[in-house]
């Protein structure tokens, strides 16, 4: 049994890690033939991509996927720890599974992902959820076959969570959600330690994949006909810093662009590591989408300092203006937290001023959520929740105004859309533009997911646009 330890998880050193190729064990292939699984994923794109690996491992073991957890022999929750709401959803699901396990005595239940890396979560499972069969973290997903074996053979709870990241495993099997868009991990972990964020503890230090491994994965996607790739990391802009002296995220973006895949995206960025050369590369290559997620978190330099963000409002705006100036037609989205401990009305008004200045194309807005083990959890927080929620409402009114204004500018324009499917509600095709805007549109021609089509925008709404395929 291995339990999470925040003291260990916080360590950042120059301890080298190895690149190890994952080898499929033929002895366990199809070992659980005839059994079924249900996989529930919470959280970010990194979690979604992790689930593509987990699903492939389960299929290798012989499990087949079902769409209803009540029909499964194994239910696995791949969890997120970024906000309390994600915790509540996962524990709510565990509550439903407890009742199901009382009816199905042989049901296997597992929990993995970021929540598994939290000491308080594992303590709660050990204390109140003894019926959960196994728990594993973000650093040892590749051990899933062995963990399932032990849970069944020993018939006791398995807790296998490593607080120090291990070697970087290449070649994990993957079952991608679709055959036209793909996620590619380029860096794991984060060294920033923003005071409110649990991610550096749950995902470990920054570890970049070798450029050869990343480019080989993208090359295969190109050969397989994929239209869009998203380069993933907790802080993609830090790519290469830990293993190269002269190869950065800008170099990787350029090399991927030269491979000719039609669309390239990347997430998530930290303003601290967003270089001028990155901006130049984005502007240079038309297949790097002009869509940048640039989390600001607060418009108050005082609050940014308390958050440990290591930039000021002024330096953020300088970067914002550079991107707007150099990248034609770029859309910029952001993350904003309201109600951080110590935030005054004046601090909040600075955030509103910044929103009015930047006029974001999209924004993910949240009330501050305490994460146990982070420095911000220990700060005095005198502002009542009701006041924080009122600030969030005012913020959302402001950002929504600019979403609609920016969308209206596209009415009458022709934009390229990557088709995702047909909307059940609107009975129209839908997909996303180069600037990552949702487009619902009609077409006289029959289209399939993965098609790239030009669409003329006819109407603008706050969160989407309507249009007609250019034919």
C-alpha positions as CSV (number, residue, x, y, z in Angstrom):
1,X,0.0,0.0,0.0
2,X,1.3,3.5,-0.9
3,X,-0.4,6.6,0.5
4,X,-0.2,10.2,-0.7
5,X,2.1,12.5,1.1
6,X,2.0,16.3,0.3
7,X,5.5,16.9,1.8
8,X,6.9,14.5,-0.8
9,X,4.7,15.8,-3.5
10,X,6.0,19.3,-3.0
11,X,9.6,18.4,-3.6
12,X,11.3,19.8,-6.7
13,X,14.8,18.7,-7.4
14,X,17.1,17.8,-10.3
15,X,16.6,14.0,-9.7
16,X,16.7,12.6,-13.3
17,X,13.9,10.4,-14.6
18,X,14.1,7.7,-17.1
19,X,12.2,7.3,-20.4
20,X,10.7,3.7,-20.3
21,X,8.7,2.1,-23.1
22,X,5.5,0.4,-21.9
23,X,5.5,-3.3,-22.8
24,X,2.2,-5.1,-23.0
25,X,2.2,-8.3,-21.0
26,X,0.9,-11.0,-23.2
27,X,0.1,-13.1,-20.1
28,X,-2.7,-10.8,-19.0
29,X,-4.1,-10.0,-22.5
30,X,-7.8,-10.9,-22.5
31,X,-7.5,-12.2,-18.9
32,X,-10.9,-10.6,-18.1
33,X,-12.6,-11.5,-21.4
34,X,-16.3,-11.3,-21.0
35,X,-16.3,-8.7,-18.2
36,X,-17.5,-5.2,-18.8
37,X,-16.4,-1.7,-17.6
38,X,-17.8,1.8,-17.2
39,X,-15.4,4.7,-17.1
40,X,-16.5,8.1,-15.8
41,X,-14.2,11.0,-16.4
42,X,-14.2,14.3,-14.5
43,X,-12.0,17.4,-15.2
44,X,-9.7,18.8,-17.8
45,X,-8.4,17.6,-21.2
46,X,-5.5,15.9,-19.5
47,X,-7.9,13.7,-17.6
48,X,-9.8,13.0,-20.8
49,X,-6.7,11.9,-22.5
50,X,-5.7,9.8,-19.5
51,X,-9.0,8.1,-19.9
52,X,-8.2,7.2,-23.5
53,X,-5.1,5.4,-22.1
54,X,-7.1,3.7,-19.3
55,X,-9.8,2.5,-21.6
56,X,-7.1,1.0,-23.9
57,X,-5.6,-0.8,-21.0
58,X,-8.9,-2.2,-19.9
59,X,-9.7,-3.4,-23.5
60,X,-6.3,-5.0,-23.6
61,X,-7.2,-7.0,-20.5
62,X,-10.4,-8.2,-22.2
63,X,-13.0,-5.8,-20.7
64,X,-15.7,-4.4,-23.0
65,X,-17.2,-1.0,-22.5
66,X,-20.8,-0.4,-21.5
67,X,-22.7,3.0,-21.4
68,X,-24.6,2.3,-18.2
69,X,-22.7,1.9,-15.0
70,X,-25.4,-0.4,-13.6
71,X,-24.5,-3.0,-16.3
72,X,-20.8,-3.0,-15.6
73,X,-18.6,-5.5,-13.8
74,X,-16.0,-2.7,-13.2
75,X,-16.7,1.0,-12.6
76,X,-13.7,3.3,-12.6
77,X,-13.9,7.0,-11.7
78,X,-11.1,9.2,-13.2
79,X,-11.3,12.2,-11.0
80,X,-10.4,15.9,-10.9
81,X,-9.3,17.9,-7.8
82,X,-9.3,21.5,-9.2
83,X,-12.5,22.6,-7.4
84,X,-14.7,21.4,-4.6
85,X,-17.6,20.8,-7.0
86,X,-15.6,18.1,-8.8
87,X,-15.0,16.4,-5.4
88,X,-18.7,16.5,-4.6
89,X,-19.6,14.9,-8.0
90,X,-17.2,12.1,-7.6
91,X,-18.2,11.3,-4.0
92,X,-21.9,11.5,-5.1
93,X,-21.2,8.9,-7.7
94,X,-19.5,6.7,-5.1
95,X,-22.6,6.9,-3.0
96,X,-24.7,5.5,-5.9
97,X,-22.1,2.8,-6.5
98,X,-22.3,1.8,-2.8
99,X,-26.0,0.9,-3.3
100,X,-25.2,-0.9,-6.5
101,X,-22.4,-2.9,-4.9
102,X,-24.9,-4.1,-2.2
103,X,-26.9,-5.7,-5.1
104,X,-23.9,-6.9,-7.1
105,X,-21.4,-8.3,-4.6
106,X,-18.7,-9.0,-7.3
107,X,-18.8,-5.4,-8.7
108,X,-15.3,-3.8,-8.8
109,X,-15.1,-0.1,-8.0
110,X,-12.0,2.0,-8.5
111,X,-10.9,5.6,-8.2
112,X,-8.0,7.2,-9.9
113,X,-6.8,10.6,-11.1
114,X,-6.1,13.8,-9.3
115,X,-8.4,13.2,-6.3
116,X,-6.5,10.0,-5.6
117,X,-3.3,12.1,-5.0
118,X,-5.0,14.0,-2.1
119,X,-4.2,12.7,1.4
120,X,-7.6,13.8,2.7
121,X,-9.5,11.9,-0.1
122,X,-7.6,8.7,0.6
123,X,-8.1,9.0,4.3
124,X,-11.8,9.4,3.7
125,X,-11.9,6.3,1.4
126,X,-9.9,4.3,4.0
127,X,-12.3,5.4,6.7
128,X,-15.8,5.6,5.1
129,X,-15.5,3.8,1.7
130,X,-13.8,0.5,2.7
131,X,-15.8,-1.2,-0.1
132,X,-14.0,0.6,-2.8
133,X,-11.7,-2.0,-4.3
134,X,-8.7,0.0,-5.5
135,X,-7.3,3.5,-5.8
136,X,-4.3,4.6,-7.9
137,X,-2.9,8.1,-8.7
138,X,-1.7,10.1,-11.7
139,X,1.9,8.7,-11.7
140,X,1.2,4.9,-12.0
141,X,-1.6,4.5,-14.5
142,X,0.4,2.0,-16.4
143,X,0.1,-0.4,-13.3
144,X,-3.6,-0.7,-13.7
145,X,-3.5,-4.4,-14.8
146,X,-1.5,-5.4,-11.7
147,X,-3.7,-3.3,-9.4
148,X,-6.8,-5.0,-10.7
149,X,-5.2,-8.4,-10.3
150,X,-4.3,-7.8,-6.7
151,X,-7.7,-6.3,-5.9
152,X,-9.4,-9.5,-7.1
153,X,-6.8,-12.1,-5.9
154,X,-6.2,-10.7,-2.4
155,X,-9.9,-9.5,-2.0
156,X,-8.8,-6.5,-0.1
157,X,-8.6,-2.7,-0.8
158,X,-5.6,-1.7,-2.8
159,X,-4.2,1.9,-2.4
160,X,-1.4,2.6,-4.8
161,X,-0.7,6.3,-4.9
162,X,2.9,7.6,-5.4
163,X,3.6,11.2,-4.2
164,X,6.9,11.4,-6.1
165,X,6.5,10.9,-9.8
166,X,8.2,8.0,-11.3
167,X,9.7,7.4,-14.7
168,X,8.2,8.8,-17.8
169,X,6.3,6.0,-19.6
170,X,6.1,6.0,-23.4
171,X,4.0,3.9,-25.6
172,X,0.9,3.4,-23.5
173,X,-1.9,2.1,-25.6
174,X,-4.6,4.6,-26.5
175,X,-8.2,4.4,-27.7
176,X,-9.0,7.9,-29.0
177,X,-12.5,9.3,-28.7
178,X,-12.7,10.1,-32.4
179,X,-10.6,9.8,-35.5
180,X,-10.2,13.4,-36.5
181,X,-9.2,15.3,-33.3
182,X,-6.5,14.1,-30.9
183,X,-4.8,15.1,-27.7
184,X,-1.0,14.7,-27.4
185,X,0.7,15.1,-24.0
186,X,4.0,17.1,-24.3
187,X,4.7,17.9,-20.6
188,X,3.5,16.6,-17.3
189,X,3.2,18.4,-14.0
190,X,3.7,22.0,-12.9
191,X,6.3,23.9,-10.9
192,X,4.4,27.1,-10.4
193,X,2.8,26.5,-7.1
194,X,0.1,29.1,-7.3
195,X,-1.1,29.4,-3.8
196,X,-4.7,28.2,-4.5
197,X,-3.8,25.3,-6.8
198,X,-3.6,21.6,-6.0
199,X,-2.2,20.6,-9.4
200,X,1.5,20.7,-8.5
201,X,0.8,18.3,-5.7
202,X,-1.4,15.9,-7.7
203,X,0.6,16.0,-11.0
204,X,4.1,16.4,-9.8
205,X,7.0,18.4,-11.2
206,X,7.3,19.5,-14.8
207,X,8.6,16.6,-16.9
208,X,8.8,17.1,-20.7
209,X,8.6,14.3,-23.2
210,X,11.4,14.0,-25.7
211,X,10.7,16.0,-28.8
212,X,11.3,12.9,-30.9
213,X,8.5,11.1,-29.1
214,X,6.1,14.0,-29.4
215,X,6.8,14.4,-33.1
216,X,6.6,10.7,-33.8
217,X,3.1,10.6,-32.2
218,X,2.0,13.6,-34.3
219,X,3.4,12.1,-37.5
220,X,1.3,8.9,-36.9
221,X,-1.8,11.1,-36.4
222,X,-1.1,12.8,-39.7
223,X,-0.6,9.5,-41.4
224,X,-3.9,8.3,-39.9
225,X,-5.8,11.3,-41.4
226,X,-6.3,13.4,-38.2
227,X,-7.3,17.0,-38.8
228,X,-6.6,18.6,-35.4
229,X,-4.1,18.0,-32.6
230,X,-4.1,19.7,-29.2
231,X,-0.7,19.7,-27.4
232,X,-1.4,19.2,-23.7
233,X,0.2,20.0,-20.4
234,X,-0.5,21.7,-17.1
235,X,1.8,24.4,-18.3
236,X,2.6,23.8,-22.0
237,X,4.7,26.9,-22.3
238,X,7.3,25.5,-20.0
239,X,7.9,22.6,-22.4
240,X,11.6,21.7,-22.8
241,X,13.0,23.7,-19.9
242,X,13.8,20.6,-17.9
243,X,15.6,18.6,-20.6
244,X,16.9,21.0,-23.3
245,X,19.1,24.1,-23.3
246,X,18.0,25.4,-26.7
247,X,14.6,23.8,-27.6
248,X,11.5,25.4,-26.3
249,X,7.7,25.3,-26.8
250,X,8.1,27.7,-29.7
251,X,10.5,25.2,-31.4
252,X,8.0,22.4,-30.8
253,X,5.1,24.4,-32.1
254,X,7.1,25.2,-35.3
255,X,8.1,21.6,-35.8
256,X,4.6,20.3,-35.4
257,X,3.3,23.0,-37.8
258,X,5.8,21.9,-40.5
259,X,4.3,18.4,-40.4
260,X,1.2,19.7,-42.1
261,X,-1.6,18.7,-39.8
262,X,-4.5,21.1,-40.7
263,X,-5.1,22.4,-37.1
264,X,-2.9,22.8,-34.1
265,X,-4.0,23.9,-30.6
266,X,-2.3,24.0,-27.2
267,X,-3.4,24.2,-23.6
268,X,-2.9,25.3,-20.9
269,X,-0.7,28.4,-21.0
270,X,0.8,30.3,-18.1
271,X,1.5,34.0,-18.9
272,X,4.8,33.8,-17.1
273,X,6.2,31.4,-19.8
274,X,4.6,32.9,-22.9
275,X,7.5,34.2,-24.9
276,X,7.7,36.6,-27.8
277,X,9.0,33.8,-30.0
278,X,5.9,31.7,-29.3
279,X,3.8,34.6,-30.5
280,X,5.8,34.9,-33.6
281,X,5.5,31.2,-34.4
282,X,1.7,31.3,-33.9
283,X,1.4,34.3,-36.2
284,X,3.7,32.7,-38.8
285,X,1.9,29.3,-39.4
286,X,-1.7,29.3,-40.5
287,X,-2.3,25.8,-39.2
288,X,-1.6,27.0,-35.6
289,X,-5.1,28.1,-34.6
290,X,-5.4,31.8,-33.7
291,X,-7.0,30.9,-30.4
292,X,-5.1,31.4,-27.1
293,X,-6.1,30.5,-23.6
294,X,-4.4,33.0,-21.3
295,X,-5.5,32.7,-17.7
296,X,-5.4,35.9,-15.8
297,X,-7.2,34.8,-12.5
298,X,-7.5,38.4,-11.2
299,X,-7.2,41.9,-12.4
300,X,-5.6,43.1,-9.1
301,X,-1.8,43.0,-8.9
302,X,-2.2,42.7,-5.1
303,X,-4.3,39.6,-5.4
304,X,-2.1,38.2,-8.1
305,X,0.8,38.4,-5.7
306,X,-1.2,36.6,-3.0
307,X,-2.0,34.0,-5.6
308,X,1.7,33.5,-6.4
309,X,1.1,34.2,-10.1
310,X,4.4,36.0,-10.6
311,X,3.1,38.7,-12.9
312,X,1.3,41.9,-12.5
313,X,-1.8,43.3,-14.1
314,X,0.4,45.6,-16.2
315,X,2.7,42.8,-17.5
316,X,-0.3,40.6,-18.3
317,X,-1.8,43.4,-20.4
318,X,1.5,44.0,-22.1
319,X,1.5,40.3,-23.2
320,X,-2.2,40.4,-24.1
321,X,-1.6,43.4,-26.4
322,X,1.4,41.7,-28.1
323,X,-0.7,38.7,-28.9
324,X,-3.5,40.8,-30.2
325,X,-1.2,42.9,-32.3
326,X,0.9,40.1,-33.9
327,X,-1.7,37.3,-34.4
328,X,-4.3,38.3,-37.0
329,X,-7.9,37.6,-35.9
330,X,-6.8,36.0,-32.6
331,X,-9.4,35.1,-30.0
332,X,-8.2,35.1,-26.4
333,X,-10.0,33.3,-23.5
334,X,-9.2,33.3,-19.8
335,X,-9.8,32.0,-16.3
336,X,-10.9,34.3,-13.5
337,X,-11.3,33.5,-9.8
338,X,-13.5,35.8,-7.7
339,X,-13.5,35.9,-3.9
340,X,-9.9,34.9,-3.3
341,X,-9.1,35.3,0.4
342,X,-8.6,39.0,1.1
343,X,-10.1,40.2,-2.2
344,X,-11.8,43.6,-1.5
345,X,-14.5,45.3,-3.6
346,X,-11.7,47.5,-5.0
347,X,-9.7,44.4,-6.1
348,X,-12.8,43.0,-7.7
349,X,-13.5,46.3,-9.6
350,X,-9.9,46.1,-11.0
351,X,-10.8,42.7,-12.4
352,X,-13.9,44.1,-14.0
353,X,-11.8,46.9,-15.5
354,X,-9.4,44.4,-16.9
355,X,-12.3,42.4,-18.5
356,X,-13.6,45.6,-20.1
357,X,-10.1,46.3,-21.4
358,X,-9.5,42.8,-22.8
359,X,-13.0,42.0,-24.0
360,X,-12.4,38.3,-23.9
361,X,-13.9,35.9,-26.4
362,X,-14.5,33.4,-23.7
363,X,-13.9,33.1,-19.9
364,X,-14.2,30.4,-17.3
365,X,-15.2,32.1,-14.1
366,X,-15.4,30.6,-10.6
367,X,-15.8,31.5,-7.0
368,X,-12.6,30.7,-5.0
369,X,-12.6,27.0,-3.9
370,X,-10.4,26.0,-0.9
371,X,-8.1,23.1,-1.7
372,X,-6.8,21.4,1.4
373,X,-3.0,21.4,1.5
374,X,-2.5,24.6,-0.5
375,X,-1.2,27.9,1.1
376,X,-4.4,29.8,0.2
377,X,-6.4,27.4,2.3
378,X,-4.8,28.9,5.4
379,X,-5.5,32.5,4.5
380,X,-8.1,34.5,6.4
381,X,-11.2,34.7,4.3
382,X,-13.7,37.3,5.7
383,X,-15.8,37.9,2.6
384,X,-19.2,36.0,2.9
385,X,-20.0,33.5,0.2
386,X,-23.2,35.4,-0.7
387,X,-21.0,38.5,-1.5
388,X,-18.6,36.3,-3.6
389,X,-21.5,34.9,-5.6
390,X,-22.9,38.4,-6.2
391,X,-19.4,39.4,-7.6
392,X,-19.4,36.3,-9.8
393,X,-22.8,37.3,-11.2
394,X,-21.6,40.8,-12.0
395,X,-18.5,39.4,-13.6
396,X,-20.5,37.0,-15.8
397,X,-22.7,39.8,-16.9
398,X,-19.7,41.7,-18.1
399,X,-17.9,38.8,-19.9
400,X,-21.1,37.7,-21.5
401,X,-21.6,41.1,-23.0
402,X,-18.2,40.9,-24.8
403,X,-18.8,37.3,-25.9
404,X,-21.8,38.5,-27.8
405,X,-20.1,41.6,-29.1
406,X,-17.2,39.6,-30.5
407,X,-19.5,37.1,-32.1
408,X,-21.6,39.8,-33.8
409,X,-18.5,40.9,-35.6
410,X,-18.4,37.6,-37.4
411,X,-21.9,37.9,-38.9
412,X,-21.5,38.0,-42.7
413,X,-18.0,36.5,-42.5
414,X,-16.9,33.1,-43.9
415,X,-15.1,30.9,-41.4
416,X,-13.6,27.4,-41.6
417,X,-15.3,24.9,-39.4
418,X,-14.2,21.4,-38.4
419,X,-17.4,19.3,-38.4
420,X,-18.2,17.5,-35.1
421,X,-21.6,16.1,-35.9
422,X,-25.3,16.9,-36.0
423,X,-27.0,18.6,-33.1
424,X,-30.0,16.6,-31.7
425,X,-31.7,19.7,-30.5
426,X,-31.2,22.0,-33.6
427,X,-31.0,19.2,-36.3
428,X,-28.1,21.2,-37.7
429,X,-24.4,20.4,-38.2
430,X,-22.1,21.8,-35.6
431,X,-18.4,22.2,-35.2
432,X,-15.7,24.7,-34.2
433,X,-14.0,27.6,-36.0
434,X,-10.3,28.3,-36.0
435,X,-10.9,30.6,-33.1
436,X,-12.6,27.8,-31.2
437,X,-16.2,29.2,-31.5
438,X,-19.1,26.8,-31.7
439,X,-20.9,27.1,-35.0
440,X,-24.3,25.5,-35.8
441,X,-25.0,25.5,-39.5
442,X,-27.1,24.0,-42.3
443,X,-25.7,22.3,-45.4
444,X,-27.2,21.0,-48.6
445,X,-24.4,18.5,-48.9
446,X,-24.0,15.5,-46.6
447,X,-21.1,16.0,-44.2
448,X,-19.3,13.7,-41.8
449,X,-17.4,14.4,-38.6
450,X,-13.9,15.5,-39.5
451,X,-14.8,17.4,-42.6
452,X,-13.4,20.9,-42.9
453,X,-16.0,23.3,-44.5
454,X,-16.4,27.0,-45.0
455,X,-19.5,28.4,-43.3
456,X,-21.0,31.9,-43.7
457,X,-22.1,33.3,-40.4
458,X,-25.8,34.4,-40.4
459,X,-26.5,35.0,-36.7
460,X,-24.7,35.5,-33.5
461,X,-25.6,34.4,-29.9
462,X,-23.7,34.8,-26.7
463,X,-22.1,31.3,-26.8
464,X,-22.5,30.2,-30.4
465,X,-23.0,31.3,-34.0
466,X,-25.4,30.1,-36.7
467,X,-24.5,29.8,-40.3
468,X,-24.8,28.2,-43.7
469,X,-22.2,26.0,-45.5
470,X,-20.7,27.8,-48.5
471,X,-21.7,25.6,-51.5
